[in-house]
């Protein structure tokens, strides 16, 4: 149902997907999606930010995302990855804040 799509359409879907799953962990987590000219039509880079903590870039191939965004199993794996990154960032920020919260 949701497979395929233009590069920009898939980028919007991916940004919303990461945002939704990361904010389930903590609503303060922000998502940055790299989809600029250097990546146009080829790939995306997703990064999560929580306070001063920033995740490594998750590299995603445009065609893989476009072809699989309609697959529940693929989406579940990606959702698990987004939530795991958000949990790690929240833990890192708590440590940096001296265990507060």
N, CA, C and O atoms as CSV, one atom per row, in Angstrom:
chain,resi,resn,atom,element,x,y,z
A,1,UNK,N,N,0.818,-1.186,0.000
A,1,UNK,CA,C,0.000,0.000,0.000
A,1,UNK,C,C,0.863,1.252,0.000
A,1,UNK,O,O,0.565,2.189,-0.741
A,2,UNK,N,N,1.936,1.306,0.812
A,2,UNK,CA,C,2.763,2.508,0.902
A,2,UNK,C,C,4.097,2.342,0.199
A,2,UNK,O,O,4.958,3.213,0.323
A,3,UNK,N,N,4.300,1.255,-0.533
A,3,UNK,CA,C,5.585,1.065,-1.201
A,3,UNK,C,C,5.729,2.042,-2.357
A,3,UNK,O,O,4.746,2.522,-2.921
A,4,UNK,N,N,6.991,2.322,-2.695
A,4,UNK,CA,C,7.277,3.223,-3.794
A,4,UNK,C,C,7.228,4.668,-3.355
A,4,UNK,O,O,7.216,4.972,-2.162
A,5,UNK,N,N,7.200,5.558,-4.337
A,5,UNK,CA,C,7.110,6.984,-4.071
A,5,UNK,C,C,8.341,7.732,-4.519
A,5,UNK,O,O,9.415,7.154,-4.685
A,6,UNK,N,N,8.172,9.030,-4.714
A,6,UNK,CA,C,9.290,9.878,-5.111
A,6,UNK,C,C,10.272,10.011,-3.946
A,6,UNK,O,O,9.951,9.683,-2.804
A,7,UNK,N,N,11.448,10.487,-4.252
A,7,UNK,CA,C,12.469,10.672,-3.230
A,7,UNK,C,C,11.962,11.578,-2.104
A,7,UNK,O,O,12.133,11.262,-0.927
A,8,UNK,N,N,11.340,12.704,-2.466
A,8,UNK,CA,C,10.831,13.640,-1.458
A,8,UNK,C,C,9.692,13.050,-0.648
A,8,UNK,O,O,9.616,13.262,0.562
A,9,UNK,N,N,8.804,12.313,-1.302
A,9,UNK,CA,C,7.683,11.687,-0.593
A,9,UNK,C,C,8.193,10.655,0.419
A,9,UNK,O,O,7.720,10.597,1.554
A,10,UNK,N,N,9.153,9.852,-0.004
A,10,UNK,CA,C,9.728,8.840,0.893
A,10,UNK,C,C,10.477,9.525,2.035
A,10,UNK,O,O,10.446,9.041,3.167
A,11,UNK,N,N,11.149,10.642,1.756
A,11,UNK,CA,C,11.853,11.385,2.813
A,11,UNK,C,C,10.870,11.877,3.867
A,11,UNK,O,O,11.152,11.778,5.061
A,12,UNK,N,N,9.724,12.406,3.451
A,12,UNK,CA,C,8.711,12.866,4.416
A,12,UNK,C,C,8.196,11.696,5.254
A,12,UNK,O,O,8.049,11.814,6.470
A,13,UNK,N,N,7.926,10.576,4.600
A,13,UNK,CA,C,7.458,9.396,5.313
A,13,UNK,C,C,8.506,8.947,6.337
A,13,UNK,O,O,8.170,8.658,7.486
A,14,UNK,N,N,9.774,8.890,5.919
A,14,UNK,CA,C,10.852,8.428,6.792
A,14,UNK,C,C,11.037,9.355,7.986
A,14,UNK,O,O,11.226,8.890,9.111
A,15,UNK,N,N,10.984,10.646,7.751
A,15,UNK,CA,C,11.104,11.614,8.842
A,15,UNK,C,C,9.966,11.449,9.840
A,15,UNK,O,O,10.195,11.439,11.049
A,16,UNK,N,N,8.750,11.320,9.342
A,16,UNK,CA,C,7.594,11.114,10.225
A,16,UNK,C,C,7.694,9.793,10.977
A,16,UNK,O,O,7.358,9.721,12.159
A,17,UNK,N,N,8.154,8.754,10.298
A,17,UNK,CA,C,8.284,7.434,10.914
A,17,UNK,C,C,9.282,7.482,12.073
A,17,UNK,O,O,8.977,7.043,13.182
A,18,UNK,N,N,10.478,8.019,11.805
A,18,UNK,CA,C,11.490,8.111,12.861
A,18,UNK,C,C,10.999,8.986,14.010
A,18,UNK,O,O,11.180,8.639,15.177
A,19,UNK,N,N,10.384,10.111,13.686
A,19,UNK,CA,C,9.890,11.024,14.713
A,19,UNK,C,C,8.860,10.344,15.606
A,19,UNK,O,O,8.942,10.429,16.831
A,20,UNK,N,N,7.903,9.678,15.001
A,20,UNK,CA,C,6.858,8.993,15.766
A,20,UNK,C,C,7.441,7.979,16.738
A,20,UNK,O,O,7.071,7.957,17.911
A,21,UNK,N,N,8.351,7.142,16.255
A,21,UNK,CA,C,8.888,6.081,17.112
A,21,UNK,C,C,9.873,6.617,18.147
A,21,UNK,O,O,9.923,6.105,19.265
A,22,UNK,N,N,10.649,7.623,17.802
A,22,UNK,CA,C,11.579,8.203,18.772
A,22,UNK,C,C,10.825,8.938,19.877
A,22,UNK,O,O,11.213,8.870,21.043
A,23,UNK,N,N,9.761,9.631,19.522
A,23,UNK,CA,C,8.996,10.398,20.513
A,23,UNK,C,C,8.154,9.494,21.413
A,23,UNK,O,O,7.674,9.946,22.453
A,24,UNK,N,N,7.966,8.238,21.039
A,24,UNK,CA,C,7.327,7.282,21.953
A,24,UNK,C,C,8.219,7.049,23.167
A,24,UNK,O,O,7.732,6.771,24.263
A,25,UNK,N,N,9.517,7.163,22.964
A,25,UNK,CA,C,10.481,6.994,24.056
A,25,UNK,C,C,10.504,8.250,24.913
A,25,UNK,O,O,10.438,8.174,26.140
A,26,UNK,N,N,10.597,9.400,24.266
A,26,UNK,CA,C,10.592,10.679,24.978
A,26,UNK,C,C,10.195,11.764,23.982
A,26,UNK,O,O,10.805,11.872,22.918
A,27,UNK,N,N,9.191,12.562,24.306
A,27,UNK,CA,C,8.714,13.572,23.354
A,27,UNK,C,C,9.729,14.675,23.057
A,27,UNK,O,O,9.519,15.478,22.147
A,28,UNK,N,N,10.825,14.721,23.815
A,28,UNK,CA,C,11.846,15.741,23.572
A,28,UNK,C,C,12.891,15.325,22.540
A,28,UNK,O,O,13.732,16.136,22.153
A,29,UNK,N,N,12.849,14.084,22.096
A,29,UNK,CA,C,13.796,13.617,21.084
A,29,UNK,C,C,13.456,14.284,19.748
A,29,UNK,O,O,12.294,14.347,19.347
A,30,UNK,N,N,14.481,14.774,19.081
A,30,UNK,CA,C,14.311,15.395,17.766
A,30,UNK,C,C,14.983,14.538,16.701
A,30,UNK,O,O,15.974,13.859,16.970
A,31,UNK,N,N,14.439,14.576,15.499
A,31,UNK,CA,C,14.982,13.806,14.381
A,31,UNK,C,C,15.486,14.771,13.314
A,31,UNK,O,O,14.801,15.724,12.945
A,32,UNK,N,N,16.677,14.510,12.833
A,32,UNK,CA,C,17.241,15.266,11.720
A,32,UNK,C,C,17.412,14.290,10.562
A,32,UNK,O,O,18.082,13.267,10.699
A,33,UNK,N,N,16.810,14.607,9.431
A,33,UNK,CA,C,16.936,13.748,8.258
A,33,UNK,C,C,17.788,14.456,7.217
A,33,UNK,O,O,17.461,15.556,6.770
A,34,UNK,N,N,18.882,13.812,6.837
A,34,UNK,CA,C,19.740,14.335,5.784
A,34,UNK,C,C,19.224,13.800,4.457
A,34,UNK,O,O,19.216,12.592,4.223
A,35,UNK,N,N,18.799,14.705,3.600
A,35,UNK,CA,C,18.285,14.312,2.289
A,35,UNK,C,C,18.636,15.388,1.265
A,35,UNK,O,O,17.882,15.618,0.320
A,36,UNK,N,N,19.765,16.036,1.450
A,36,UNK,CA,C,20.164,17.150,0.599
A,36,UNK,C,C,20.659,16.722,-0.767
A,36,UNK,O,O,20.543,15.560,-1.159
A,37,UNK,N,N,21.207,17.677,-1.473
A,37,UNK,CA,C,21.633,17.475,-2.854
A,37,UNK,C,C,22.632,16.321,-3.010
A,37,UNK,O,O,22.577,15.590,-3.998
A,38,UNK,N,N,23.534,16.155,-2.054
A,38,UNK,CA,C,24.533,15.089,-2.159
A,38,UNK,C,C,23.897,13.707,-2.081
A,38,UNK,O,O,24.480,12.734,-2.559
A,39,UNK,N,N,22.723,13.605,-1.492
A,39,UNK,CA,C,22.046,12.318,-1.330
A,39,UNK,C,C,20.870,12.140,-2.300
A,39,UNK,O,O,20.320,11.044,-2.408
A,40,UNK,N,N,20.496,13.176,-2.981
A,40,UNK,CA,C,19.287,13.207,-3.814
A,40,UNK,C,C,19.112,11.940,-4.649
A,40,UNK,O,O,19.965,11.590,-5.464
A,41,UNK,N,N,17.998,11.271,-4.426
A,41,UNK,CA,C,17.648,10.084,-5.186
A,41,UNK,C,C,18.427,8.838,-4.830
A,41,UNK,O,O,18.219,7.788,-5.438
A,42,UNK,N,N,19.327,8.929,-3.850
A,42,UNK,CA,C,20.196,7.799,-3.521
A,42,UNK,C,C,20.003,7.267,-2.105
A,42,UNK,O,O,19.828,6.066,-1.899
A,43,UNK,N,N,20.038,8.181,-1.129
A,43,UNK,CA,C,20.056,7.728,0.265
A,43,UNK,C,C,19.544,8.809,1.198
A,43,UNK,O,O,19.286,9.946,0.802
A,44,UNK,N,N,19.406,8.404,2.465
A,44,UNK,CA,C,19.027,9.316,3.548
A,44,UNK,C,C,19.947,9.031,4.729
A,44,UNK,O,O,20.483,7.932,4.869
A,45,UNK,N,N,20.113,10.020,5.555
A,45,UNK,CA,C,20.819,9.839,6.816
A,45,UNK,C,C,19.920,10.353,7.925
A,45,UNK,O,O,19.530,11.520,7.915
A,46,UNK,N,N,19.592,9.510,8.865
A,46,UNK,CA,C,18.733,9.907,9.986
A,46,UNK,C,C,19.575,9.960,11.247
A,46,UNK,O,O,20.370,9.063,11.524
A,47,UNK,N,N,19.384,11.025,12.002
A,47,UNK,CA,C,20.116,11.214,13.252
A,47,UNK,C,C,19.113,11.690,14.300
A,47,UNK,O,O,18.235,12.498,13.997
A,48,UNK,N,N,19.240,11.195,15.523
A,48,UNK,CA,C,18.389,11.626,16.625
A,48,UNK,C,C,19.185,12.519,17.554
A,48,UNK,O,O,20.391,12.343,17.727
A,49,UNK,N,N,18.498,13.478,18.150
A,49,UNK,CA,C,19.128,14.423,19.075
A,49,UNK,C,C,18.261,14.508,20.332
A,49,UNK,O,O,17.037,14.620,20.258
A,50,UNK,N,N,18.925,14.453,21.479
A,50,UNK,CA,C,18.231,14.598,22.759
A,50,UNK,C,C,19.134,15.416,23.659
A,50,UNK,O,O,20.176,14.932,24.099
A,51,UNK,N,N,18.747,16.647,23.936
A,51,UNK,CA,C,19.612,17.540,24.698
A,51,UNK,C,C,20.922,17.697,23.965
A,51,UNK,O,O,20.937,18.053,22.786
A,52,UNK,N,N,22.023,17.437,24.647
A,52,UNK,CA,C,23.340,17.531,24.024
A,52,UNK,C,C,23.809,16.245,23.377
A,52,UNK,O,O,24.876,16.216,22.764
A,53,UNK,N,N,23.031,15.181,23.502
A,53,UNK,CA,C,23.418,13.880,22.949
A,53,UNK,C,C,22.894,13.732,21.523
A,53,UNK,O,O,21.750,14.076,21.225
A,54,UNK,N,N,23.756,13.211,20.651
A,54,UNK,CA,C,23.400,13.015,19.249
A,54,UNK,C,C,23.763,11.589,18.851
A,54,UNK,O,O,24.848,11.105,19.174
A,55,UNK,N,N,22.862,10.926,18.155
A,55,UNK,CA,C,23.105,9.558,17.718
A,55,UNK,C,C,24.010,9.529,16.496
A,55,UNK,O,O,24.166,10.537,15.806
A,56,UNK,N,N,24.598,8.381,16.233
A,56,UNK,CA,C,25.298,8.217,14.957
A,56,UNK,C,C,24.259,8.301,13.822
A,56,UNK,O,O,23.062,8.132,14.051
A,57,UNK,N,N,24.728,8.558,12.634
A,57,UNK,CA,C,23.836,8.624,11.475
A,57,UNK,C,C,23.410,7.214,11.080
A,57,UNK,O,O,24.243,6.317,10.949
A,58,UNK,N,N,22.112,7.029,10.894
A,58,UNK,CA,C,21.579,5.782,10.368
A,58,UNK,C,C,21.479,5.974,8.859
A,58,UNK,O,O,20.700,6.803,8.388
A,59,UNK,N,N,22.257,5.217,8.107
A,59,UNK,CA,C,22.268,5.318,6.647
A,59,UNK,C,C,21.179,4.427,6.070
A,59,UNK,O,O,21.075,3.248,6.409
A,60,UNK,N,N,20.375,5.008,5.199
A,60,UNK,CA,C,19.275,4.266,4.585
A,60,UNK,C,C,19.267,4.518,3.081
A,60,UNK,O,O,19.350,5.662,2.634
A,61,UNK,N,N,19.169,3.454,2.314
A,61,UNK,CA,C,19.116,3.537,0.865
A,61,UNK,C,C,17.699,3.914,0.420
A,61,UNK,O,O,16.723,3.313,0.869
A,62,UNK,N,N,17.596,4.897,-0.451
A,62,UNK,CA,C,16.281,5.355,-0.918
A,62,UNK,C,C,15.443,4.209,-1.462
A,62,UNK,O,O,14.286,4.050,-1.071
A,63,UNK,N,N,16.006,3.412,-2.356
A,63,UNK,CA,C,15.224,2.341,-2.988
A,63,UNK,C,C,14.774,1.322,-1.949
A,63,UNK,O,O,13.651,0.824,-2.027
A,64,UNK,N,N,15.623,1.004,-0.981
A,64,UNK,CA,C,15.240,0.039,0.061
A,64,UNK,C,C,14.059,0.572,0.879
A,64,UNK,O,O,13.110,-0.162,1.156
A,65,UNK,N,N,14.121,1.841,1.262
A,65,UNK,CA,C,13.025,2.430,2.032
A,65,UNK,C,C,11.758,2.461,1.187
A,65,UNK,O,O,10.689,2.061,1.648
A,66,UNK,N,N,11.876,2.935,-0.049
A,66,UNK,CA,C,10.704,3.034,-0.926
A,66,UNK,C,C,10.065,1.673,-1.149
A,66,UNK,O,O,8.840,1.557,-1.132
A,67,UNK,N,N,10.871,0.647,-1.356
A,67,UNK,CA,C,10.352,-0.688,-1.643
A,67,UNK,C,C,9.779,-1.392,-0.420
A,67,UNK,O,O,8.914,-2.258,-0.553
A,68,UNK,N,N,10.252,-1.029,0.770
A,68,UNK,CA,C,9.877,-1.790,1.972
A,68,UNK,C,C,8.993,-1.058,2.957
A,68,UNK,O,O,8.586,-1.648,3.958
A,69,UNK,N,N,8.682,0.195,2.717
A,69,UNK,CA,C,7.890,0.923,3.709
A,69,UNK,C,C,6.469,0.390,3.840
A,69,UNK,O,O,5.750,0.785,4.757
A,70,UNK,N,N,6.054,-0.491,2.951
A,70,UNK,CA,C,4.764,-1.154,3.069
A,70,UNK,C,C,4.850,-2.507,3.766
A,70,UNK,O,O,3.832,-3.173,3.958
A,71,UNK,N,N,6.057,-2.915,4.145
A,71,UNK,CA,C,6.279,-4.210,4.793
A,71,UNK,C,C,6.251,-4.048,6.314
A,71,UNK,O,O,7.058,-3.313,6.882
A,72,UNK,N,N,5.322,-4.735,6.958
A,72,UNK,CA,C,5.219,-4.629,8.413
A,72,UNK,C,C,6.479,-5.111,9.119
A,72,UNK,O,O,6.919,-4.499,10.092
A,73,UNK,N,N,7.061,-6.199,8.637
A,73,UNK,CA,C,8.262,-6.737,9.279
A,73,UNK,C,C,9.434,-5.755,9.141
A,73,UNK,O,O,10.164,-5.529,10.105
A,74,UNK,N,N,9.614,-5.182,7.968
A,74,UNK,CA,C,10.696,-4.222,7.746
A,74,UNK,C,C,10.478,-2.982,8.610
A,74,UNK,O,O,11.414,-2.480,9.232
A,75,UNK,N,N,9.253,-2.499,8.644
A,75,UNK,CA,C,8.933,-1.316,9.450
A,75,UNK,C,C,9.143,-1.591,10.934
A,75,UNK,O,O,9.608,-0.715,11.664
A,76,UNK,N,N,8.809,-2.787,11.388
A,76,UNK,CA,C,9.013,-3.132,12.798
A,76,UNK,C,C,10.494,-3.086,13.160
A,76,UNK,O,O,10.868,-2.591,14.224
A,77,UNK,N,N,11.328,-3.605,12.270
A,77,UNK,CA,C,12.774,-3.581,12.504
A,77,UNK,C,C,13.290,-2.147,12.566
A,77,UNK,O,O,14.105,-1.816,13.428
A,78,UNK,N,N,12.820,-1.296,11.657
A,78,UNK,CA,C,13.242,0.098,11.649
A,78,UNK,C,C,12.719,0.840,12.881
A,78,UNK,O,O,13.428,1.669,13.453
A,79,UNK,N,N,11.492,0.547,13.287
A,79,UNK,CA,C,10.920,1.165,14.492
A,79,UNK,C,C,11.724,0.761,15.726
A,79,UNK,O,O,12.001,1.594,16.589
A,80,UNK,N,N,12.093,-0.503,15.810
A,80,UNK,CA,C,12.915,-0.974,16.929
A,80,UNK,C,C,14.255,-0.235,16.967
A,80,UNK,O,O,14.752,0.119,18.036
A,81,UNK,N,N,14.819,-0.014,15.799
A,81,UNK,CA,C,16.107,0.695,15.710
A,81,UNK,C,C,15.967,2.141,16.177
A,81,UNK,O,O,16.809,2.641,16.924
A,82,UNK,N,N,14.910,2.807,15.740
A,82,UNK,CA,C,14.677,4.206,16.140
A,82,UNK,C,C,14.475,4.310,17.651
A,82,UNK,O,O,15.027,5.201,18.296
A,83,UNK,N,N,13.684,3.400,18.209
A,83,UNK,CA,C,13.443,3.439,19.655
A,83,UNK,C,C,14.704,3.114,20.447
A,83,UNK,O,O,14.949,3.710,21.495
A,84,UNK,N,N,15.504,2.176,19.955
A,84,UNK,CA,C,16.754,1.834,20.641
A,84,UNK,C,C,17.706,3.033,20.653
A,84,UNK,O,O,18.353,3.302,21.665
A,85,UNK,N,N,17.790,3.741,19.548
A,85,UNK,CA,C,18.632,4.948,19.511
A,85,UNK,C,C,18.110,5.995,20.487
A,85,UNK,O,O,18.893,6.622,21.201
A,86,UNK,N,N,16.803,6.187,20.523
A,86,UNK,CA,C,16.212,7.179,21.430
A,86,UNK,C,C,16.468,6.799,22.885
A,86,UNK,O,O,16.789,7.665,23.698
A,87,UNK,N,N,16.331,5.525,23.225
A,87,UNK,CA,C,16.621,5.068,24.588
A,87,UNK,C,C,18.080,5.330,24.945
A,87,UNK,O,O,18.383,5.799,26.042
A,88,UNK,N,N,18.994,5.022,24.001
A,88,UNK,CA,C,20.421,5.233,24.256
A,88,UNK,C,C,20.731,6.718,24.462
A,88,UNK,O,O,21.523,7.075,25.334
A,89,UNK,N,N,20.110,7.572,23.663
A,89,UNK,CA,C,20.333,9.019,23.822
A,89,UNK,C,C,19.807,9.520,25.150
A,89,UNK,O,O,20.460,10.318,25.822
A,90,UNK,N,N,18.635,9.056,25.527
A,90,UNK,CA,C,18.054,9.488,26.799
A,90,UNK,C,C,18.950,9.048,27.957
A,90,UNK,O,O,19.172,9.808,28.900
A,91,UNK,N,N,19.456,7.834,27.884
A,91,UNK,CA,C,20.365,7.345,28.928
A,91,UNK,C,C,21.660,8.144,28.961
A,91,UNK,O,O,22.158,8.477,30.036
A,92,UNK,N,N,22.210,8.456,27.781
A,92,UNK,CA,C,23.435,9.239,27.715
A,92,UNK,C,C,23.219,10.639,28.280
A,92,UNK,O,O,24.090,11.169,28.970
A,93,UNK,N,N,22.080,11.232,27.998
A,93,UNK,CA,C,21.804,12.575,28.498
A,93,UNK,C,C,21.625,12.548,30.009
A,93,UNK,O,O,22.080,13.459,30.701
A,94,UNK,N,N,20.973,11.522,30.525
A,94,UNK,CA,C,20.817,11.402,31.976
A,94,UNK,C,C,22.171,11.284,32.664
A,94,UNK,O,O,22.408,11.876,33.718
A,95,UNK,N,N,23.049,10.509,32.046
A,95,UNK,CA,C,24.399,10.349,32.592
A,95,UNK,C,C,25.121,11.690,32.567
A,95,UNK,O,O,25.774,12.065,33.541
A,96,UNK,N,N,25.007,12.416,31.453
A,96,UNK,CA,C,25.675,13.725,31.318
A,96,UNK,C,C,25.099,14.740,32.318
A,96,UNK,O,O,25.803,15.636,32.781
A,97,UNK,N,N,23.817,14.585,32.638
A,97,UNK,CA,C,23.169,15.492,33.593
A,97,UNK,C,C,23.413,15.063,35.039
A,97,UNK,O,O,22.888,15.680,35.966
A,98,UNK,N,N,24.195,14.024,35.231
A,98,UNK,CA,C,24.486,13.571,36.576
A,98,UNK,C,C,23.411,12.679,37.164
A,98,UNK,O,O,23.254,12.596,38.382
A,99,UNK,N,N,22.671,12.012,36.289
A,99,UNK,CA,C,21.640,11.075,36.760
A,99,UNK,C,C,20.335,11.711,37.088
A,99,UNK,O,O,19.455,11.038,37.625
A,100,UNK,N,N,20.157,12.965,36.799
A,100,UNK,CA,C,18.887,13.656,37.095
A,100,UNK,C,C,17.778,13.117,36.219
A,100,UNK,O,O,18.032,12.576,35.143
A,101,UNK,N,N,16.547,13.266,36.680
A,101,UNK,CA,C,15.290,12.880,36.018
A,101,UNK,C,C,14.796,11.579,36.493
A,101,UNK,O,O,13.753,11.111,36.037
